[in-house]
Amino acid sequence: MKKTKSYFASDFHLGAPTYALSRERETRIVHWLDSLKSDAAEVFLMGDIFDFWFEYKTVIPKGYIRLLGKLAELSDGGTQIYFFKGNHDMWVFDYFKKEFSTIIIDDDIEITRNGKKFFLHHGDGVGKGDKGYKLLKKIFRNKFCQWLFSIVHPNIGVGLANYWSSKSKLAKRNEKKFEAVELAWISDFNKNQIALGNSYDFIIMGHRHFPVDVSLQQNTRYINLGEWINFNTYAVFDGNELKLMRWGG
């Protein structure tokens, strides 16, 4: 069977808030990935796959072996994997590239599939405003700051990160309030892109933890992928149609 479909998912937040809950979520995600291995030409993992990730030169965070094994299986079977750096796992460097031939995306990419143009981004720090976070993002991505963290022993660095992950609430959003705010924000973003001469068929993001599928100016569709704590949602493009779907397997 020829692999033709593109899959998109984000915000697994593996590692949070507890080991047991994270393991149960990882099992669901692995089953989902297993279900698409026969027809997935590519899988876009669009940020915050881990609640914390930092690659030391010779060490990676403990755990997630089932997910990593499934990604290796997909890659070996001919599926191209894309990994977007989210705000929780921006310290991905070259491990996935070496092990799974993964394409690492620092910020955003534009792709065209079967004549359809996509804008893809995790969703953090996009558009106007949010200056405080944008400054913090620059600090966290600074090579010197990353080196400073890398000289901290993993037992301390990863231990602290896991402690904060255990405090994550990962709560379900107020749907009506969130949808109104999201629509205003993404409409403004799309208008700015059109003004710059960028017109997209699809804008796909994660980060905001609520699945959204809305039509914008100039026939652009905005998809927010939601998350896998409450919703188990993902998107799939079959070459003709893009659908936002919920995993129930």
Buried (B, 14 or more C-beta within 10 A) or exposed (E): EEBBBBBBBBBBBBBBBEEEBBEEBBEBBBEBBEEBBEBBBBBBBBBBBBBBBBBBEEBBBEBBEBBBEBBBBBBEEEBBBBBBBBBBBBBBBEBBBEEBEBBBBEBBBEBEBEEBBBBBBBBBBBEEEEEEEEEEBEEEBEEEEBEEEBEBEBEEBBEEBBEEBBEBEBEEBEEEEBBEBBBEBBBEBBEEBBEEEEBBBBBBBBBBBBBBEBEBEEEBBBBBBBBBBBBBBBBBBEEEEBEBEEBEE
